Amino acid sequence: MKKIVFLLLAAISVAVSISSCSDSETYADQKKRERSAINKYISENNIKVLSEAEFNSNGQVTDTAKHEYVYLNNSGCYLQIIRKGCGEKLKDGETATILCRYQEYNLLTDSLQSSNMIGYYISVVDKMNVTNTSGTFTGTFKAGESLMYTLYGSGSTTVPSGWLVPLSYINIGRQDSEDNEIARIRIIVPHTQGHAYATQGVYPCLYDLTYEKGY
């Protein structure tokens, strides 16, 4: 397993190197490149971008058949809610263990970068402890039980902000029957809301994520 983690980290490092700027490229240039990558993905996938006002008037749902995503001004993320999920929203003052499965796509290199939904890491479920403080969510990965932490933690267990953004809109529960499906979303995360590698490389990621209440 350690060998496979090493190879995956090496592949990610190559992706970051490709994403990284040349000596003459400014941070403003990198942000323009990131914006172009996001706009390209939106255009090529016929995504209909909703304003927050439209999203709220629609009951905070997105129509996946129409490829709807809502643009969230505070974070700069684009969110598509596939399933709101069983259970209920995390209450103010509540701390919960949340289990996540994900696929991560680097939009700058147009490639699948990491995943625990398929392949070797399908047995690894990312575990994080999340607290809601007056509508602001903070979270930490449990070291040794998180692929994201293993790959991108750089000594910090902090959950990327982009993974916490959807928690304002989805329920957290456990699938104890076929009818009680857990929450699933897709989200475009700019580097400012991403993990350390994305922040360093100034690249956006698309995540396909599920959220389930842990024990």
C-alpha positions as CSV (number, residue, x, y, z in Angstrom):
1,M,0.0,0.0,0.0
2,K,2.8,2.4,0.8
3,K,4.3,1.8,-2.6
4,I,1.0,2.7,-4.3
5,V,0.6,5.8,-2.1
6,F,4.1,6.9,-3.2
7,L,3.3,6.3,-6.9
8,L,0.1,8.3,-6.5
9,L,1.8,11.1,-4.8
10,A,4.4,11.2,-7.5
11,A,1.7,11.4,-10.2
12,I,0.1,14.3,-8.2
13,S,3.4,16.1,-7.9
14,V,3.8,15.9,-11.7
15,A,0.3,17.4,-12.1
16,V,1.2,20.2,-9.7
17,S,4.4,20.8,-11.6
18,I,2.5,21.1,-14.8
19,S,0.0,23.4,-13.1
20,S,2.7,25.6,-11.6
21,C,3.8,28.8,-13.2
22,S,7.0,29.6,-15.0
23,D,9.3,32.1,-13.4
24,S,7.8,34.9,-15.5
25,E,4.2,34.0,-14.7
26,T,2.4,36.1,-12.1
27,Y,-0.2,35.0,-9.6
28,A,-2.7,37.1,-11.6
29,D,-1.7,35.0,-14.7
30,Q,-2.3,31.8,-12.7
31,K,-5.7,32.9,-11.6
32,K,-6.7,33.7,-15.2
33,R,-5.6,30.3,-16.2
34,E,-7.6,28.7,-13.5
35,R,-10.7,30.8,-14.5
36,S,-10.2,29.7,-18.1
37,A,-10.2,26.0,-17.0
38,I,-13.4,26.5,-15.0
39,N,-15.1,28.3,-17.8
40,K,-14.0,25.6,-20.3
41,Y,-15.5,22.9,-18.1
42,I,-18.8,24.8,-17.7
43,S,-19.0,25.4,-21.5
44,E,-18.1,21.9,-22.6
45,N,-20.6,20.3,-20.1
46,N,-23.5,22.6,-21.0
47,I,-23.7,23.7,-17.3
48,K,-26.5,26.2,-16.5
49,V,-25.2,28.4,-13.7
50,L,-27.8,29.6,-11.2
51,S,-27.5,32.6,-9.0
52,E,-28.0,32.2,-5.3
53,A,-31.3,34.0,-5.6
54,E,-32.5,31.6,-8.2
55,F,-31.2,28.6,-6.2
56,N,-33.0,29.8,-3.1
57,S,-36.3,30.5,-4.9
58,N,-36.1,26.9,-6.3
59,G,-35.9,25.5,-2.7
60,Q,-32.1,25.1,-2.8
61,V,-32.2,22.2,-5.3
62,T,-30.5,21.9,-8.7
63,D,-31.9,20.0,-11.7
64,T,-29.3,17.5,-12.8
65,A,-31.2,16.8,-16.0
66,K,-30.6,20.5,-16.9
67,H,-27.0,20.4,-15.7
68,E,-27.7,23.1,-13.1
69,Y,-25.0,24.3,-10.7
70,V,-25.4,27.2,-8.3
71,Y,-22.5,29.7,-8.0
72,L,-21.8,30.5,-4.4
73,N,-20.4,34.0,-4.1
74,N,-18.7,33.7,-0.7
75,S,-16.6,30.7,-1.6
76,G,-16.4,31.0,-5.4
77,C,-17.5,27.3,-5.7
78,Y,-20.1,25.9,-8.1
79,L,-22.4,23.4,-6.4
80,Q,-24.7,20.7,-7.9
81,I,-26.9,18.8,-5.4
82,I,-27.5,15.3,-6.8
83,R,-29.2,14.1,-3.6
84,K,-30.0,16.1,-0.5
85,G,-29.7,12.9,1.5
86,C,-31.5,11.3,4.4
87,G,-31.2,12.5,7.9
88,E,-31.0,16.1,8.7
89,K,-28.7,19.1,8.5
90,L,-25.9,19.5,11.0
91,K,-27.3,21.7,13.8
92,D,-25.7,24.8,15.2
93,G,-23.2,23.8,17.9
94,E,-23.2,20.1,16.8
95,T,-20.2,18.1,16.0
96,A,-20.5,14.9,14.0
97,T,-18.3,12.3,12.3
98,I,-18.9,12.3,8.6
99,L,-17.8,9.6,6.1
100,C,-17.0,10.6,2.6
101,R,-16.3,8.9,-0.7
102,Y,-15.0,11.0,-3.6
103,Q,-13.6,11.4,-7.0
104,E,-11.2,14.3,-7.6
105,Y,-10.6,15.8,-11.1
106,N,-7.9,18.4,-11.8
107,L,-9.6,20.7,-14.2
108,L,-6.4,22.3,-15.3
109,T,-5.0,18.9,-16.6
110,D,-8.4,17.5,-17.3
111,S,-7.6,14.3,-15.4
112,L,-8.8,12.1,-12.6
113,Q,-6.3,12.9,-9.8
114,S,-7.5,10.7,-6.9
115,S,-10.5,8.7,-5.7
116,N,-11.7,6.3,-3.1
117,M,-14.8,5.4,-5.1
118,I,-12.9,3.2,-7.6
119,G,-9.7,1.2,-7.8
120,Y,-7.2,0.3,-5.1
121,Y,-8.6,2.8,-2.4
122,I,-12.2,1.7,-2.6
123,S,-11.9,0.2,0.9
124,V,-10.8,3.5,2.3
125,V,-13.6,5.8,3.5
126,D,-12.5,9.3,4.4
127,K,-13.5,10.1,8.0
128,M,-13.7,13.7,9.2
129,N,-15.0,15.4,12.4
130,V,-17.1,18.5,11.5
131,T,-18.5,21.2,13.8
132,N,-21.2,23.8,12.9
133,T,-20.6,27.1,14.7
134,S,-23.3,29.6,13.8
135,G,-23.4,28.4,10.2
136,T,-19.6,28.2,9.8
137,F,-18.3,24.7,9.3
138,T,-14.8,23.5,10.4
139,G,-13.5,20.0,10.1
140,T,-10.5,17.8,10.6
141,F,-9.6,14.5,8.9
142,K,-8.8,11.5,11.1
143,A,-5.2,10.7,10.4
144,G,-4.8,7.1,9.1
145,E,-8.5,7.0,8.0
146,S,-8.4,9.5,5.1
147,L,-6.9,9.2,1.6
148,M,-7.2,13.0,1.2
149,Y,-5.1,13.6,4.4
150,T,-2.6,10.9,3.3
151,L,-2.1,12.6,-0.1
152,Y,-2.5,16.3,0.6
153,G,-2.3,16.8,4.4
154,S,1.3,18.1,4.6
155,G,1.1,17.6,8.4
156,S,-2.3,19.3,8.7
157,T,-5.6,17.4,9.2
158,T,-7.7,20.4,8.3
159,V,-10.5,19.6,5.8
160,P,-10.4,21.8,2.7
161,S,-13.1,24.5,2.8
162,G,-14.6,23.3,-0.5
163,W,-15.6,20.0,1.1
164,L,-17.5,21.8,3.9
165,V,-19.4,24.3,1.6
166,P,-22.2,21.8,0.7
167,L,-23.0,21.1,4.4
168,S,-25.2,24.2,4.5
169,Y,-27.5,22.6,2.0
170,I,-27.5,18.8,2.5
171,N,-28.6,16.3,5.2
172,I,-26.3,14.0,7.0
173,G,-27.7,10.5,7.8
174,R,-27.0,6.8,7.4
175,Q,-28.4,4.6,4.6
176,D,-30.3,1.9,6.5
177,S,-32.7,1.1,3.7
178,E,-32.9,1.4,-0.1
179,D,-35.1,4.5,0.3
180,N,-32.7,6.3,2.6
181,E,-30.0,7.4,0.2
182,I,-27.1,9.5,1.5
183,A,-26.3,13.0,0.2
184,R,-24.3,13.3,-3.0
185,I,-23.0,16.4,-4.7
186,R,-20.6,17.7,-7.3
187,I,-18.7,20.8,-6.7
188,I,-16.1,22.9,-8.6
189,V,-13.6,24.1,-6.1
190,P,-11.2,27.0,-6.8
191,H,-7.7,26.8,-5.4
192,T,-8.6,29.2,-2.6
193,Q,-11.0,26.6,-1.2
194,G,-8.9,23.5,-2.0
195,H,-6.1,21.5,-0.4
196,A,-2.5,22.5,0.0
197,Y,-1.4,21.1,-3.5
198,A,-4.3,23.0,-5.3
199,T,-3.5,26.2,-3.4
200,Q,0.2,25.9,-4.3
201,G,-0.4,25.0,-7.9
202,V,-3.4,27.4,-8.3
203,Y,-5.6,24.9,-10.0
204,P,-9.3,24.1,-9.6
205,C,-10.8,20.7,-8.9
206,L,-14.1,19.0,-9.5
207,Y,-15.3,16.7,-6.8
208,D,-18.0,14.1,-6.9
209,L,-18.7,13.5,-3.1
210,T,-21.0,11.5,-0.9
211,Y,-21.6,12.4,2.8
212,E,-22.7,9.8,5.4
213,K,-23.1,10.1,9.2
214,G,-20.4,8.1,11.0
215,Y,-20.5,6.5,14.4
